[in-house]
Amino acid sequence: MQEDEEEDVPGEADMPANAREAAGEALAAHSVDRTLATPENTSAPLQKGRLSKLAKGAIFREVVLAKVREMKEQEAQKEFEKSATELSKKG
């Protein structure tokens, strides 16, 4: 590993010279809004009572995935019951 021969090289400090200003800019640019920036929710104001197509699609996807999970659980339960009844008849 090589070390710099000069200790006080200007411009190569661990912290920038204007650290407070950089921190202030970073805080000002930080957003606590956790939604994705899409053209639908950034450029035009949202109409009250309406969901965007993106939101409707996401909701639909979650409903379908929940239904698929439910159906898989029911199918697994039926398989378990079937195998349990077969084992009890054999034993």
C-alpha positions, 0 to 999 in steps of 0.5 A: 500500500502506498502513502502520499509523500505530502501530508497536506495536499490541498483538495484531498481531505477526508471532509470537504472544505465546505462541509456545513454547506454540503450537509445543508444542501443534502438535507434540503434535497432530502425528501421523506416522501417514500413514493416513486416519482412518476410523471403522473404524481409529479407534474400534474396535481392529483385529482381527489378520489382518483387513483392513478393507473400505476396505483390501480395496477399495483393494487390489482397485482397485490390482490391477485398475489394474495388470492394465489397464496390463499389458493395454494394454502387451501390446496396444500391443506387438502393434500395434507388431509388426503395423505393423513386419511390415507395413512390412518386407513393403512395403519 
